């Protein structure tokens, strides 16, 4: 509504000029139009003034000629108040004309043969120019903002063009071959072909996720934390290694499984070997039996827990960060005396477990809030760019405990 405010003010200015010339019909026409675009008190007041002048003119005319007053009033009403059917017809005509114009713009986007033509940028455009063009077109053709029936298809076409040209490797592949990475060839059936050799576009495995697209749009980097663990092969030494992505491991396992299937079953329909299912089931049962049998001898309880239980009911807190945890008092004080290296290692595990969970939780909350802003096509607040304090503490945990161990060794 606020976008029409300037137009409404222009209509009010035109109505004032017409009112000064006693052209009531024109004044009422533009005031009614202004009220429809952006209601204001000034327009209401001017409409009331027009009605008063019309009534006064009608009374003066009726005093001079009773017969002419009726015709003058009816003529004025005919001029100032068009029939409802005429208004509906004009409104529907304007709506259909607007929809046709919007659909023509969508067809123009869909008919582009090149991704550069879709975004309206030259082939040598920079990354910033491509991003600016995408933002402008995305706001224009987003289905929530564009009522055209083909707006969704145009928006998807624009998004595909941006995701291909925004990545340097995909753009080089597109400039060289004229297709996006992962698109099948048009000659004969292939990885991107359907039944009968018909071509269709298949998105590549490294197709940009919503996180990557949001990062490209608003420049919000994804937080990458270093996870610190004890190295089981080097005694009590500490080692740091980056946290691996579960999605990447899942993709790798899926590719390995696909490769194994293609090697063992070259045909389009794999033929199971006779008795293969029974052998696999026996191997699975034997492995499960040994796993359960080995678990019977692992009766050692965990050293600590972050919540109170029947066995772990004695509350303790870490020396450096004050994180509360619970232990079995009968064994803990004897095995892990205060200020010992074993006690420091336990407290490191407590702090790491606590801040790891808190960091992941806060990152998920910030990411969800950022997606809400992105869905409304708004830039997220600056505090969502900042790293949570729990993640900062987690990142410095390794060096903090290393210094603490050195101080204990020096004091001893």
Secondary structure, DSSP 4 states (H G I P E B T S, - for coil): -GGGHHHHHHHHHHHHHHHHTT-HHHHHHHHHHHHHHS--HHHHHHHHHHHHHHHHHHHHHHHH-HHHHHHHHHHHHHHHS--HHHHHHHHHHHHHHHHHHHHHHHHHHHT-SSHHHHHT--TT--HHHHHHHHHHHHHHH-TTT---TTHHHHHHHHHHHHHHHHSHHHHHHHHHHSS-TTPPPSSS--TTB-GGG-B-----TTPPPHHHHHHHHH--PPP-PEEEEE-TTSTT-EEEEEPPPHHHHHHHHHHHHHHHHHHH--SSS--PPTTHHHHHHHHHHHHHHHHHHHHTT--PPPSEESS--SS--EEEE-TTT--EEEE-HHHHHHHS-TTSHHHHHHHHHHHHHHHHHHHHHHHHHHHHHHHHHHHTT-PPPGGGTSPPHHHHHHHTHHHHHHHHHHHHHHH-
